[in-house]
Amino acid sequence: MDQCDREVKETAIYPGRNGLQFKIDPIQKKQILAGNATGLIVATLGLGEKCAKFSNKAVDILKSKDSPISLKQRASLAHDLGGVYWYLSRCAAELRYNLQMISDINYEKLSRRKKEGTLKGSGDER
């Protein structure tokens, strides 16, 4: 766990924040959710709220003028991205991943799609 992951975990104060717990289903021989997903739900809702806040602010800035975004506006947007990052980190942690693992998964997926010529299009499994 890197420093950022530790700091995000230490500042997570919400119900069910200890990550999803899994157990092995003895019949299907695969992992299933044991307990509730309250932490993931809270983190997901927080992520949506922070993404919306960032998006709304970016739209307001871009609609308000034709000139380049000021340093103050960039700093404000970066501040809001910090909230997005925090909740994204918590979502990953609730699933027992960290952001490096998520990044690696995404890189592998995009590399495979590039190799197969399926970068354009829709659907998770193309």
C-alpha positions in Angstrom: 0.0 0.0 0.0 1.5 3.3 -1.0 1.4 6.6 1.0 -1.6 7.9 -0.8 -3.6 4.7 -0.2 -2.7 4.8 3.5 -3.8 8.5 3.8 -7.1 7.9 2.0 -7.8 4.9 4.2 -7.0 6.9 7.4 -9.4 9.7 6.4 -12.3 7.4 5.5 -15.0 8.1 8.0 -18.3 6.6 7.0 -20.4 3.5 7.8 -19.1 0.2 6.5 -15.7 1.6 5.4 -13.6 -1.5 5.9 -14.0 -2.9 2.4 -16.2 -5.7 1.1 -15.8 -9.0 2.8 -16.0 -12.1 0.7 -16.4 -15.8 1.4 -16.2 -18.9 -0.8 -19.5 -20.3 -1.7 -19.1 -24.1 -1.0 -21.4 -25.1 -3.8 -20.4 -22.8 -6.6 -16.7 -22.7 -5.5 -16.4 -19.0 -6.1 -16.2 -15.8 -4.1 -19.5 -14.2 -3.0 -20.2 -11.1 -1.0 -20.4 -11.7 2.8 -22.1 -9.0 4.7 -23.2 -5.7 3.3 -21.8 -3.3 0.8 -22.5 -0.1 2.8 -18.9 1.2 2.4 -19.0 0.7 -1.4 -22.4 2.4 -1.6 -21.3 5.4 0.4 -18.0 5.7 -1.6 -19.9 5.4 -4.9 -22.4 8.0 -4.0 -19.6 10.3 -2.9 -17.7 9.8 -6.1 -20.8 10.7 -8.1 -21.3 13.8 -6.1 -17.7 15.0 -6.5 -17.7 14.2 -10.2 -20.9 16.3 -10.6 -19.4 19.1 -8.6 -16.2 19.1 -10.8 -18.3 18.9 -14.0 -20.6 21.7 -13.0 -17.8 24.0 -12.1 -15.9 23.2 -15.4 -19.0 23.9 -17.4 -19.7 27.2 -15.6 -16.1 28.3 -16.2 -16.1 27.4 -19.9 -19.5 29.0 -20.5 -18.7 32.2 -18.8 -15.9 33.4 -21.1 -13.9 32.8 -24.3 -10.6 33.5 -22.7 -8.3 30.8 -21.3 -9.0 29.4 -17.8 -7.3 31.4 -15.2 -4.8 30.0 -12.7 -7.3 30.5 -9.9 -9.9 28.6 -11.8 -7.5 25.8 -12.6 -6.6 25.6 -9.0 -10.2 25.4 -8.0 -10.9 22.6 -10.5 -7.8 20.8 -9.3 -9.1 21.1 -5.7 -12.4 19.5 -6.8 -10.5 16.7 -8.6 -8.9 15.9 -5.3 -12.3 14.9 -4.0 -12.9 12.8 -7.1 -9.5 11.1 -6.5 -10.3 10.5 -2.8 -13.6 8.8 -3.5 -12.2 6.9 -6.5 -9.5 5.6 -4.2 -12.1 4.6 -1.6 -14.2 2.7 -4.2 -11.1 0.8 -5.3 -10.2 0.0 -1.6 -13.8 -1.2 -0.9 -13.3 -3.7 -3.7 -9.8 -4.6 -2.3 -7.9 -2.9 -5.1 -5.7 0.2 -5.1 -5.5 2.8 -7.9 -2.3 1.3 -9.3 -4.0 -2.0 -9.7 -7.0 -0.3 -11.4 -4.6 1.6 -13.7 -2.9 -1.6 -14.6 -6.2 -3.3 -15.4 -7.3 -0.4 -17.6 -3.9 -0.3 -19.4 -4.1 -4.0 -20.1 -7.7 -3.6 -21.4 -6.8 -0.7 -23.7 -3.6 -2.4 -24.9 -5.7 -5.5 -25.9 -8.3 -3.4 -27.6 -5.6 -1.5 -29.6 -4.0 -4.8 -30.6 -7.4 -6.2 -31.7 -8.4 -2.9 -33.4 -11.4 -2.5 -31.1 -10.6 0.9 -29.4 -13.6 2.4 -31.1 -17.0 1.1 -30.4 -19.0 0.3 -27.3 -19.4 -2.5 -24.8 -17.1 -3.6 -22.0 -16.0 -6.9 -23.7 -15.2 -6.0 -27.3 
